[in-house]
Amino acid sequence: MKRIQAHWGQALHHAHNEPVLGYAPGTPERAALQRALSAQTAQCVDIPLVIGGRAIHTAARAEVVAPHEHARVLARASQAGRAEALAAIEASRAAAADWAAWPLEERCRVFLKAADLLAGPWRQRLNAATMLGQSKTVVQAEIDAACELIDFLRFNVQFAQEIAAQQPLSVPGLLNSTDHRPLEGFVYAVTPFNFTAIGGNLAIAPALMGNTVVWKPSATAALSNYLFLELLHEAGLPPGVINFLPGDAQAISAELLASPHLAGIHFTGSTAVFDQLWLQTAQQLSRYRAYPRLVGETGGKDFVLAHPSADVDALCVALLRGAYEYQGQKCSAASRAYVPASLWPRVKTQLLDLIATLRMGDVTDFSTFMGAVIDRRAFARLQHAIDSARDDSAARVLTATRCDDRVGFFVPPTLIEVEDPRHPLLTDELFGPVLAVHVYADEDWVRVLELVDGTSPYALTGAVFAQDRAALAEADGALRHAAGNFYLNDKPTGAVVGQQPFGGARRSGTNDKAGSALNLLRWVSPRTVKETLVPPKDHRYPHMADT
């Protein structure tokens, strides 16, 4: 394939965050989104596999339904198996040499054009698909499928150019340089349902750095993910650079992880699945051409800790938004809270009053605050957890609304008071709109800092609320390793690309910080190049002279 030669040189791209549109009544964006929702509701998309740029339709299909109206089928996605996985490996290998040879500025052009397409004519297509297929409200879709994904596209370009500009010292007679090569082989991108932006970024970050990718999307996010791949191809992404494989996760992984050409895994999902991928990779290390790069963001049991000096109004809004926006289906969602006894009566009353105002239902009704959880399996798991808490003498469910799956997979915002700080509701990830609260004695502040740090195996996000500056400083030190993204007087969700690079450690992942240069560095294999301008022609050193 002939490449268009770059004419814009090495001019650095300076990214900016995409403004979040408001969708107030009467605005152009509201009308455009409503048109896109109507159009997508009226059709059923036939989603193919995409291997080497070719659309491949298989006999096996999986339905993509609207979680808030599970009788509505939005799409039918072809399902890949072992044969298609092998074909995707070969397509990735076939595209690798040419794509790696593209100058960085040419690759950047593709992704910057994609950002402009998404900010413009594709914006409401992606928003509508995310709302319908993943049951996100208007604002949650806008900050995800539009703004965050646009930010990834633009900021990744800036970070890649900054990496390329980092060159070693040259001295008289010697020219030194770093060649930021792509990895040898393909990157396996395994992506979640809950963020269209995460799904897109896990594929595009390695690709920007010159790698080819096999993308395994979540079945429930296949519609928005497929549309984003179409957008990338419209922006000029060559065939085979990103190969799209919805389908049997175990069969696909078995083939991809058995390939000697596996160069890396870019993953967001459950800790258990990432553990399994890591183990499978470790068991086959000797067959790989190079040690695969394993980059994963996994589970969380994210905390909000209130000091007795906390502002109650700000705390309650943070708990409400942090725990219940997008039905608590964010890796960063507030799942456990620690509130001092002196504040708890006010916090409980105010929070329950706020919960009572939340509208849950069809996300195409713009007045809703919450949609449905993603599928029947998630619904059953959460319903069981809430029902078990109602029967548990060690827990007190403070909200009365029940789960309902007659029309959609609706799990109401649930608040549970838990006396035992080691109760599973305060240690185990639930990934739904369930907030467990432990009330502590005000004088136990120091003990509670230790409790928060040691209760959960995860370390993704956390927040501390205090008006007392000394308390914030004390918490910052005591909880330094408890969260990769740490918030002072704010909810633990809503990291913005370029502002708060995202990722956690411990059992929450490898902390390679999506939305920063740190992540992109994992997808290059640097080569140091030394050129001697006038090579020596005498092997002898001065000290070897006779006199």
C-alpha positions as CSV (number, residue, x, y, z in Angstrom):
1,M,0.0,0.0,0.0
2,K,1.3,3.4,-0.9
3,R,1.4,5.9,1.9
4,I,0.7,9.6,1.5
5,Q,3.8,11.4,2.4
6,A,3.5,13.8,5.4
7,H,3.8,17.5,4.7
8,W,3.3,18.9,8.2
9,G,6.6,17.9,9.6
10,Q,7.1,17.5,13.3
11,A,4.7,20.2,14.5
12,L,3.4,19.2,17.9
13,H,-0.3,18.8,18.4
14,H,-1.6,20.6,21.5
15,A,-4.7,18.8,22.7
16,H,-7.7,20.3,24.5
17,N,-10.6,18.7,26.3
18,E,-13.8,18.4,24.3
19,P,-16.5,20.6,25.8
20,V,-19.5,18.6,27.2
21,L,-22.7,19.6,25.5
22,G,-25.8,20.3,27.7
23,Y,-28.7,18.9,25.7
24,A,-31.1,21.4,27.3
25,P,-34.6,21.7,25.7
26,G,-34.4,23.6,22.4
27,T,-30.7,23.0,21.7
28,P,-29.5,21.7,18.4
29,E,-27.6,18.8,20.0
30,R,-30.8,17.6,21.8
31,A,-32.7,17.6,18.5
32,A,-29.9,15.8,16.7
33,L,-29.6,13.1,19.4
34,Q,-33.3,12.5,19.4
35,R,-33.2,11.9,15.6
36,A,-30.3,9.5,16.0
37,L,-32.1,7.6,18.8
38,S,-35.3,7.3,16.6
39,A,-33.3,6.1,13.7
40,Q,-31.3,3.5,15.7
41,T,-34.4,2.3,17.6
42,A,-36.1,1.6,14.3
43,Q,-33.4,-0.7,12.9
44,C,-31.5,-3.9,13.7
45,V,-27.9,-3.7,12.8
46,D,-26.1,-6.7,11.3
47,I,-22.6,-6.5,13.0
48,P,-19.9,-8.5,11.2
49,L,-16.5,-9.5,12.2
50,V,-13.9,-7.3,10.6
51,I,-10.7,-9.1,9.7
52,G,-8.1,-7.5,7.4
53,G,-10.7,-4.8,6.5
54,R,-13.2,-7.4,5.3
55,A,-16.7,-7.8,6.8
56,I,-17.3,-11.4,7.7
57,H,-20.7,-12.7,8.6
58,T,-20.9,-16.0,10.5
59,A,-23.8,-18.3,11.1
60,A,-23.5,-17.9,14.9
61,R,-25.0,-14.6,16.0
62,A,-25.6,-12.9,19.4
63,E,-28.4,-10.4,20.0
64,V,-27.6,-6.9,21.3
65,V,-30.6,-5.7,23.3
66,A,-31.5,-2.5,25.1
67,P,-31.0,-3.3,28.8
68,H,-33.8,-0.9,29.8
69,E,-36.2,-2.6,27.2
70,H,-34.8,-6.1,26.8
71,A,-37.4,-7.1,24.3
72,R,-35.9,-4.6,21.8
73,V,-33.2,-6.1,19.7
74,L,-30.8,-3.4,18.4
75,A,-28.3,-5.6,16.6
76,R,-27.2,-9.1,15.8
77,A,-23.4,-9.6,16.1
78,S,-21.6,-12.3,14.2
79,Q,-19.6,-14.5,16.6
80,A,-16.0,-15.4,16.0
81,G,-14.4,-18.7,17.0
82,R,-11.0,-20.3,16.7
83,A,-10.8,-20.2,12.9
84,E,-11.6,-16.5,12.8
85,A,-9.1,-15.8,15.6
86,L,-6.4,-17.4,13.5
87,A,-7.4,-15.4,10.5
88,A,-7.3,-12.2,12.6
89,I,-3.7,-13.1,13.7
90,E,-2.7,-13.5,10.1
91,A,-4.4,-10.2,9.1
92,S,-2.6,-8.4,11.9
93,R,0.7,-9.8,10.8
94,A,0.1,-8.9,7.1
95,A,-0.6,-5.3,8.0
96,A,2.1,-4.9,10.6
97,A,5.2,-4.0,8.5
98,D,3.5,-1.3,6.4
99,W,1.7,0.3,9.4
100,A,4.9,0.3,11.5
101,A,6.7,2.0,8.6
102,W,4.2,4.9,8.5
103,P,5.8,8.0,10.1
104,L,4.3,8.9,13.4
105,E,2.9,12.2,12.0
106,E,1.0,10.2,9.3
107,R,-0.5,7.9,11.9
108,C,-1.4,10.9,14.0
109,R,-3.4,12.4,11.1
110,V,-5.7,9.3,11.1
111,F,-6.6,9.7,14.7
112,L,-7.0,13.5,14.7
113,K,-9.3,13.1,11.7
114,A,-11.2,10.5,13.7
115,A,-11.5,13.0,16.6
116,D,-13.0,15.6,14.3
117,L,-15.4,13.1,12.8
118,L,-16.6,12.1,16.3
119,A,-16.9,15.7,17.4
120,G,-19.0,16.4,14.3
121,P,-21.1,14.1,12.2
122,W,-20.5,10.9,14.2
123,R,-21.2,12.4,17.6
124,Q,-24.8,11.5,18.0
125,R,-24.5,8.2,16.2
126,L,-22.1,7.0,18.9
127,N,-24.1,8.7,21.7
128,A,-27.3,7.1,20.6
129,A,-25.7,3.6,20.3
130,T,-24.2,3.9,23.7
131,M,-27.5,5.1,25.3
132,L,-29.5,2.3,23.7
133,G,-27.0,-0.6,23.9
134,Q,-25.4,0.2,27.2
135,S,-28.4,2.0,28.9
136,K,-26.6,5.3,29.5
137,T,-28.4,8.5,30.1
138,V,-27.8,11.5,27.9
139,V,-25.1,13.1,30.1
140,Q,-23.3,9.7,30.7
141,A,-23.2,9.0,27.0
142,E,-22.0,12.4,26.1
143,I,-19.1,12.4,28.6
144,D,-18.2,8.9,27.5
145,A,-18.8,8.1,23.8
146,A,-18.3,11.7,22.7
147,C,-16.0,13.7,25.0
148,E,-13.8,11.1,26.6
149,L,-13.2,9.2,23.3
150,I,-12.4,12.4,21.5
151,D,-10.0,13.3,24.3
152,F,-8.3,10.0,24.0
153,L,-7.9,10.5,20.2
154,R,-6.4,14.0,20.6
155,F,-4.4,13.6,23.8
156,N,-2.9,10.3,22.7
157,V,-1.5,12.1,19.6
158,Q,0.0,14.8,21.8
159,F,1.5,12.2,24.2
160,A,2.9,10.2,21.3
161,Q,4.6,13.2,19.8
162,E,6.1,14.1,23.2
163,I,7.5,10.6,23.5
164,A,9.0,10.7,20.1
165,A,10.6,14.1,21.0
166,Q,12.4,12.6,24.0
167,Q,15.8,12.0,22.5
168,P,19.2,11.3,24.1
169,L,22.1,13.6,24.3
170,S,24.4,13.8,21.3
171,V,28.0,15.1,21.6
172,P,30.6,16.3,19.1
173,G,31.4,13.4,16.8
174,L,28.4,11.3,17.9
175,L,24.7,11.4,17.0
176,N,22.4,9.5,19.3
177,S,18.7,8.8,18.8
178,T,15.9,6.7,20.1
179,D,13.7,4.8,17.7
180,H,10.3,4.2,19.4
181,R,9.5,0.9,17.6
182,P,6.2,-0.9,17.9
183,L,6.2,-4.3,19.6
184,E,6.9,-7.3,17.5
185,G,3.6,-9.0,17.0
186,F,-0.1,-8.1,17.6
187,V,-1.8,-6.6,20.7
188,Y,-4.9,-8.3,22.0
189,A,-7.4,-5.7,23.2
190,V,-10.1,-7.1,25.5
191,T,-12.6,-4.4,26.3
192,P,-15.6,-3.9,28.7
193,F,-19.2,-2.9,28.2
194,N,-19.4,0.1,30.5
195,F,-17.4,2.7,28.6
196,T,-17.4,3.1,24.8
197,A,-14.3,5.3,25.3
198,I,-12.4,2.6,27.1
199,G,-13.3,0.1,24.4
200,G,-12.0,2.5,21.8
201,N,-8.9,3.5,23.6
202,L,-7.7,0.0,24.4
203,A,-7.6,-0.6,20.6
204,I,-6.3,2.8,19.4
205,A,-3.5,3.4,21.9
206,P,-1.3,0.5,20.7
207,A,-2.3,1.2,17.1
208,L,-1.2,4.8,17.3
209,M,2.3,3.6,18.4
210,G,2.5,1.5,15.3
211,N,1.1,-1.8,16.5
212,T,-1.6,-3.9,14.9
213,V,-4.5,-5.0,17.1
214,V,-7.0,-7.8,17.5
215,W,-10.0,-6.3,19.4
216,K,-12.4,-8.5,21.4
217,P,-15.3,-6.2,22.4
218,S,-17.8,-6.9,25.1
219,A,-20.9,-8.6,23.6
220,T,-23.2,-6.0,25.2
221,A,-21.2,-3.1,23.8
222,A,-20.7,-4.5,20.3
223,L,-22.9,-1.9,18.6
224,S,-21.1,1.2,19.8
225,N,-17.7,-0.4,19.4
226,Y,-18.5,-1.5,15.8
227,L,-19.6,2.0,14.9
228,F,-16.4,3.4,16.3
229,L,-14.4,1.0,14.1
230,E,-16.4,2.2,11.1
231,L,-15.5,5.8,12.0
232,L,-11.8,4.9,12.2
233,H,-11.9,3.4,8.7
234,E,-13.6,6.5,7.4
235,A,-10.7,8.5,9.0
236,G,-8.2,6.5,7.0
237,L,-7.2,3.6,9.2
238,P,-5.8,0.9,6.9
239,P,-7.3,-2.6,6.7
240,G,-5.9,-5.0,9.2
241,V,-4.5,-2.5,11.7
242,I,-7.5,-3.2,14.0
243,N,-9.3,-6.4,13.6
244,F,-12.7,-6.7,15.3
245,L,-13.7,-10.1,16.8
246,P,-16.9,-10.2,18.9
247,G,-17.5,-13.8,19.9
248,D,-16.6,-16.7,22.2
249,A,-14.1,-15.1,24.6
250,Q,-12.5,-18.4,25.7
251,A,-12.1,-19.7,22.1
252,I,-10.7,-16.5,20.9
253,S,-8.3,-16.1,23.8
254,A,-7.1,-19.7,23.5
255,E,-5.9,-19.1,19.9
256,L,-4.5,-15.6,20.4
257,L,-2.6,-16.5,23.6
258,A,-1.2,-19.6,22.0
259,S,0.3,-17.5,19.1
260,P,4.1,-16.8,19.3
261,H,3.2,-13.4,17.8
262,L,1.3,-12.2,20.9
263,A,3.0,-9.0,21.8
264,G,0.7,-7.6,24.5
265,I,-2.7,-7.6,26.1
266,H,-4.6,-4.4,26.7
267,F,-7.4,-5.2,29.1
268,T,-10.2,-3.7,31.2
269,G,-12.6,-5.9,33.0
270,S,-12.8,-8.2,36.0
271,T,-9.9,-9.1,38.2
272,A,-10.7,-12.8,37.8
273,V,-10.5,-12.6,34.0
274,F,-7.3,-10.7,34.0
275,D,-5.8,-13.3,36.4
276,Q,-6.8,-16.0,34.0
277,L,-5.2,-14.2,31.0
278,W,-2.0,-13.6,32.9
279,L,-1.8,-17.3,34.0
280,Q,-2.5,-18.5,30.4
281,T,0.3,-16.2,29.2
282,A,2.7,-17.3,31.9
283,Q,2.2,-20.9,31.1
284,Q,3.2,-20.3,27.5
285,L,6.1,-17.9,27.9
286,S,8.6,-20.0,26.1
287,R,6.7,-19.9,22.9
288,Y,6.5,-16.1,22.5
289,R,9.0,-14.2,20.4
290,A,9.2,-11.6,23.2
291,Y,7.8,-11.2,26.7
292,P,4.2,-9.9,26.1
293,R,3.3,-6.6,27.7
294,L,0.3,-7.1,30.1
295,V,-1.6,-3.9,30.8
296,G,-4.8,-4.2,32.8
297,E,-7.3,-2.2,34.7
298,T,-9.5,-4.5,36.8
299,G,-11.8,-4.4,39.8
300,G,-12.4,-1.9,42.6
301,K,-14.1,-1.4,45.9
302,D,-13.9,2.4,45.8
303,F,-14.3,4.4,49.0
304,V,-15.6,7.7,50.3
305,L,-14.3,8.7,53.7
306,A,-15.8,11.6,55.6
307,H,-14.0,13.4,58.4
308,P,-16.2,15.0,61.1
309,S,-15.4,18.4,59.5
310,A,-16.9,17.3,56.1
311,D,-19.4,19.5,54.3
312,V,-22.6,17.4,54.5
313,D,-24.2,18.9,51.4
314,A,-21.1,18.2,49.2
315,L,-20.7,14.8,50.7
316,C,-24.3,13.7,49.9
317,V,-24.1,14.9,46.3
318,A,-20.8,13.1,45.9
319,L,-22.2,9.9,47.4
320,L,-25.3,10.0,45.2
321,R,-23.4,10.7,42.0
322,G,-20.5,8.5,42.8
323,A,-22.6,5.5,43.7
324,Y,-25.6,5.7,41.4
325,E,-24.6,7.4,38.1
326,Y,-24.7,4.8,35.4
327,Q,-26.2,2.3,37.8
328,G,-22.9,2.0,39.7
329,Q,-21.4,0.2,36.7
330,K,-18.1,2.2,36.8
331,C,-14.8,0.8,37.9
332,S,-14.5,3.9,40.0
333,A,-18.0,4.0,41.5
334,A,-18.4,4.7,45.2
335,S,-19.2,1.3,46.7
336,R,-18.2,1.8,50.4
337,A,-18.4,4.9,52.6
338,Y,-17.2,5.7,56.1
339,V,-19.2,8.4,57.9
340,P,-18.6,9.8,61.4
341,A,-21.4,9.2,63.9
342,S,-21.8,13.0,64.4
343,L,-22.7,13.5,60.7
344,W,-24.5,10.3,60.0
345,P,-28.1,11.3,61.0
346,R,-28.0,14.3,58.7
347,V,-26.2,12.4,55.9
348,K,-28.7,9.5,56.1
349,T,-31.7,11.8,56.0
350,Q,-30.4,13.9,53.2
351,L,-29.1,11.1,51.1
352,L,-32.4,9.1,51.4
353,D,-34.3,12.3,50.4
354,L,-32.1,12.7,47.4
355,I,-32.4,9.0,46.4
356,A,-36.2,9.3,46.5
357,T,-36.0,12.0,43.8
358,L,-34.1,9.9,41.3
359,R,-35.9,8.7,38.2
360,M,-35.0,5.3,36.8
361,G,-36.2,4.1,33.5
362,D,-35.9,4.3,29.7
363,V,-32.8,6.5,29.0
364,T,-34.4,7.9,25.9
365,D,-36.6,9.9,28.3
366,F,-34.1,12.7,29.0
367,S,-35.5,13.2,32.6
368,T,-34.1,9.9,33.8
369,F,-31.1,9.8,36.2
370,M,-30.5,6.0,35.9
371,G,-31.1,3.3,33.3
372,A,-30.9,-0.4,33.7
373,V,-28.0,-2.7,34.5
374,I,-26.3,-4.3,31.6
375,D,-27.9,-7.8,31.4
376,R,-29.8,-10.5,33.1
377,R,-26.7,-12.0,34.8
378,A,-25.8,-8.6,36.4
379,F,-29.4,-8.2,37.4
380,A,-29.6,-11.6,39.1
381,R,-26.3,-11.1,40.9
382,L,-27.3,-7.7,42.3
383,Q,-30.8,-8.8,43.2
384,H,-29.4,-11.7,45.2
385,A,-26.9,-9.4,47.0
386,I,-29.7,-6.9,48.0
387,D,-32.1,-9.6,49.0
388,S,-29.4,-11.3,51.1
389,A,-28.7,-8.0,52.8
390,R,-32.4,-7.7,53.7
391,D,-32.1,-11.1,55.5
392,D,-28.8,-10.3,57.1
393,S,-28.9,-9.2,60.8
394,A,-25.6,-7.5,60.3
395,A,-26.9,-5.2,57.6
396,R,-29.8,-2.7,57.4
397,V,-31.1,-1.9,53.9
398,L,-32.4,1.7,54.2
399,T,-34.1,1.9,50.8
400,A,-37.3,0.2,50.0
401,T,-37.6,-0.1,46.2
402,R,-37.2,-3.6,44.8
403,C,-35.5,-4.9,41.7
404,D,-37.7,-5.3,38.6
405,D,-36.8,-7.1,35.4
406,R,-40.2,-7.2,33.7
407,V,-39.4,-4.6,31.0
408,G,-35.7,-3.9,31.7
409,F,-33.0,-4.9,34.1
410,F,-33.8,-2.3,36.7
411,V,-31.9,-2.3,40.0
412,P,-32.8,0.6,42.2
413,P,-30.3,2.8,44.0
414,T,-29.7,1.0,47.3
415,L,-28.2,2.3,50.6
416,I,-27.2,-0.2,53.2
417,E,-25.8,0.5,56.7
418,V,-23.3,-2.1,57.8
419,E,-21.9,-2.3,61.4
420,D,-19.1,-4.8,60.8
421,P,-16.3,-3.0,58.8
422,R,-15.2,-6.4,57.5
423,H,-18.6,-7.4,56.1
424,P,-18.5,-8.6,52.5
425,L,-20.7,-5.6,51.5
426,L,-17.6,-3.5,52.4
427,T,-15.0,-5.7,50.9
428,D,-16.4,-7.4,47.8
429,E,-17.0,-5.7,44.5
430,L,-20.7,-5.6,43.4
431,F,-20.5,-3.4,40.3
432,G,-24.0,-2.0,40.7
433,P,-26.0,0.8,42.4
434,V,-25.3,-0.4,45.9
435,L,-23.6,1.7,48.5
436,A,-22.6,0.2,51.9
437,V,-22.0,2.7,54.8
438,H,-20.0,2.0,57.9
439,V,-20.6,4.6,60.7
440,Y,-17.6,5.2,63.0
441,A,-17.0,7.0,66.2
442,D,-15.6,10.5,65.6
443,E,-12.6,9.8,67.8
444,D,-11.6,6.8,65.7
445,W,-10.5,8.8,62.8
446,V,-6.9,7.4,62.8
447,R,-8.1,3.9,63.2
448,V,-10.5,4.4,60.3
449,L,-7.7,5.5,58.0
450,E,-6.0,2.1,58.7
451,L,-9.4,0.4,58.1
452,V,-10.0,2.0,54.8
453,D,-6.5,1.2,53.6
454,G,-6.6,-2.5,54.7
455,T,-10.2,-3.5,54.1
456,S,-10.2,-4.2,50.4
457,P,-7.7,-5.9,48.1
458,Y,-8.3,-3.2,45.5
459,A,-6.7,0.2,45.1
460,L,-8.5,2.0,42.2
461,T,-10.2,5.2,43.4
462,G,-11.1,6.8,46.7
463,A,-12.2,10.1,48.1
464,V,-11.9,12.0,51.3
465,F,-14.2,14.8,52.5
466,A,-12.9,17.3,55.1
467,Q,-12.9,21.0,55.7
468,D,-10.0,20.5,58.1
469,R,-6.8,20.9,56.0
470,A,-4.8,18.9,58.5
471,A,-7.2,15.9,58.2
472,L,-6.8,16.0,54.4
473,A,-3.1,15.9,54.7
474,E,-3.2,13.1,57.2
475,A,-5.5,11.1,54.9
476,D,-3.3,11.8,51.9
477,G,-0.4,10.2,53.7
478,A,-2.2,7.3,55.3
479,L,-4.0,6.3,52.1
480,R,-1.2,6.9,49.6
481,H,-1.3,3.3,48.3
482,A,-5.1,2.8,48.7
483,A,-6.1,4.5,45.4
484,G,-4.5,5.2,42.1
485,N,-6.9,8.1,41.6
486,F,-7.4,10.0,44.9
487,Y,-9.9,12.8,45.3
488,L,-10.2,15.5,47.9
489,N,-13.7,16.8,48.4
490,D,-15.0,15.3,45.2
491,K,-16.6,12.0,44.2
492,P,-14.3,9.2,43.2
493,T,-15.6,9.0,39.6
494,G,-15.2,11.2,36.5
495,A,-11.5,11.2,35.6
496,V,-10.8,13.4,32.6
497,V,-8.2,12.5,30.0
498,G,-5.2,14.9,30.2
499,Q,-6.2,16.0,33.7
500,Q,-6.5,12.8,35.8
501,P,-4.7,9.8,34.2
502,F,-6.6,6.8,35.3
503,G,-5.6,3.5,36.9
504,G,-5.1,1.7,40.1
505,A,-2.7,-0.8,41.7
506,R,-2.9,-3.8,44.0
507,R,-5.7,-6.0,42.7
508,S,-7.1,-3.1,40.6
509,G,-4.6,-3.5,37.8
510,T,-1.1,-2.6,36.5
511,N,-1.7,1.2,37.0
512,D,-0.4,2.1,33.5
513,K,-2.6,5.2,33.5
514,A,-4.9,5.5,30.5
515,G,-5.0,9.1,29.3
516,S,-1.3,9.7,29.7
517,A,2.1,9.0,28.1
518,L,2.7,6.3,30.6
519,N,0.2,4.0,28.9
520,L,1.6,4.7,25.4
521,L,5.1,3.8,26.6
522,R,3.9,0.2,27.2
523,W,3.3,-0.2,23.4
524,V,6.8,0.7,22.2
525,S,10.1,-1.2,22.2
526,P,12.7,1.5,22.1
527,R,15.9,1.1,20.0
528,T,19.0,3.2,20.8
529,V,20.9,4.3,17.7
530,K,24.5,5.6,17.9
531,E,26.2,7.0,14.8
532,T,29.9,7.8,15.0
533,L,30.7,10.5,12.5
534,V,34.5,9.9,12.3
535,P,35.2,6.4,13.5
536,P,38.7,5.8,15.0
537,K,41.2,4.0,12.8
538,D,43.9,3.3,15.4
539,H,43.2,0.7,18.1
540,R,45.8,2.2,20.5
541,Y,44.9,4.5,23.5
542,P,47.2,7.4,24.7
543,H,48.3,5.5,27.8
544,M,49.9,2.8,25.6
545,A,52.5,5.2,24.2
546,D,56.2,4.4,25.1
547,T,57.0,8.0,26.1
